[in-house]
Amino acid sequence: MNPRTPVLVGVGQVLNRIEHLDEAKEPITMMLEAVKAAEEDAGIPGMLKHAQSVRVVRGIWSYENPAKWIADQLGADQVETVGTLIGGNQNQAVINQTALDILEGDLDLAVITGAEDGNSAMKARKIGVQLPYTETPGSYNRVIGARQEPEHHEFEMAKGIRQAIQIYPMYDNALRHHRGESLLEHRQRVGALWARFNDIGQRNPNAWVRHDMSAEDITTPSDVNRPISFPYTKFMNANMSVNMGAALIMTTIERARMLGIDDAKWIYPVAGVAGYDHFSASVRDNFYTSPGIRIVGARLLELAGCTVSDLDYVDLYSCFPSAVQVAAHEYGLSEQRDLTVTGGLTFGGGPLNNYVMHSIARTVELLRDTGGRALVTANGGNLYKHVHGIYSSEPPAKDFVVDNVQARIDSLPARDCIAAHDGEAVVESYTVMFGAQGPNVGHLSCLTSGGERTWVNTDDVETMQAMTEEEFCGRRVRLQASELDGLFD
């Protein structure tokens, strides 16, 4: 076997549950604690003073170069500092790049970490307190990623559509219509899917939410489970109110042997593939498939030399139920099998861009315990930026390989999106956004007779109520300058 074969040898996770703000740990503190936990997990005290690269996944915090601060605390004085762009895809992207750097370059020992303090920050905002953060001046030696891409089309933003919670529920409503389900059938199926995620979260010692919830608990609005965006309640959204950090240690098998790391701890990255769907829902063919996931997944399985039936563990990126359903369909995975190792971003916890580091850490733990192969998917934006990886407890038959399938995705046709339309159209999908006083706006995606997509809003109370009780997908509507002017039976 190639002595430069990359291997994961240490994982660490930190949860900072607080009752009072004086117990809050800032993200960089959680990163350092997770790094030290990963070093302890590897079983070689002090090994990280020899780290050659510290790599930090970008968060919503304002640190300039947290990697340098972490390296200083470890006593690693000859170290490259690396950052990433923003996005839930970045954890797998940095793993793929690090594995490649190790295989093809001089890098022998790398630390990867990230953390978010969304729970503490929310509590501080409520009482008007400013949390203290460590100054980390300077610039990274390198940033992984080309440039930050836009997340929303200008015509979406013109209708006030600027957040994931406005788009992903529209995918779910489109999935329901495409499958021919009633509103009740859809709610029951998706509720059962999310209840299984909750079950897995209860088995994950590092899940943020570990109490039992039934499908009814998850899908039924209540005082603790308010409606967010139809058909989603609070417990069907990514849970960003968490304080979580994670870290991974990667090295070569040669260096792992020299350090004396027990080979029972070694988990091998096998292959990684990246590819982005067309940048916005506005220009995609439909709301219930993902050509990007389909092409990325097929290429990944090809490179890894396996099929989905060979996968012992799967963690599909789970910011919302629609993301899981689409990915499962594109991979040919049954919704009845376990599709997460953590409990997902709702129950495992959704520390913004850093979730996948936790899913990789949990994957390593499970593969060590039982052996086998695992798929981890990462998604940035609105079902947009896909970076996937396969891991194994056994040495791969060939060197780690990474690929990018962007050219194949870019060659697919895009749908035209228009700013306004007068006349008849058909509702493709929709959602109703809720505020403290109830529904406040309905967003609809409509298709013209020519197949163009246009975005429509309504604030009519009766219409919004009907949108949560009746199937609106497939209904004919009359538009005036892309505002809802009437409904047809």
Secondary structure as UniProt FT lines:
FT   TURN            3..4
FT   STRAND          6..15
FT   HELIX           21..23
FT   HELIX           27..42
FT   TURN            45..46
FT   HELIX           47..50
FT   STRAND          53..56
FT   HELIX           66..74
FT   STRAND          80..84
FT   TURN            88..89
FT   HELIX           90..104
FT   STRAND          109..117
FT   HELIX           118..126
FT   TURN            127..128
FT   STRAND          142..144
FT   HELIX           154..158
FT   TURN            159..160
FT   HELIX           164..179
FT   HELIX           183..203
FT   TURN            205..206
FT   HELIX           215..219
FT   TURN            223..224
FT   STRAND          227..229
FT   TURN            230..231
FT   STRAND          232..233
FT   HELIX           234..236
FT   STRAND          243..252
FT   HELIX           253..259
FT   HELIX           263..265
FT   STRAND          267..276
FT   HELIX           281..283
FT   HELIX           291..304
FT   HELIX           308..310
FT   STRAND          313..315
FT   HELIX           321..331
FT   TURN            335..336
FT   HELIX           344..347
FT   HELIX           352..354
FT   HELIX           355..370
FT   STRAND          373..380
FT   TURN            381..384
FT   STRAND          385..392
FT   STRAND          401..404
FT   HELIX           406..410
FT   STRAND          423..435
FT   TURN            436..437
FT   STRAND          438..447
FT   TURN            449..450
FT   STRAND          453..458
FT   HELIX           461..467
FT   TURN            468..469
FT   TURN            473..474
FT   STRAND          476..480
FT   TURN            481..482
FT   STRAND          483..487
//
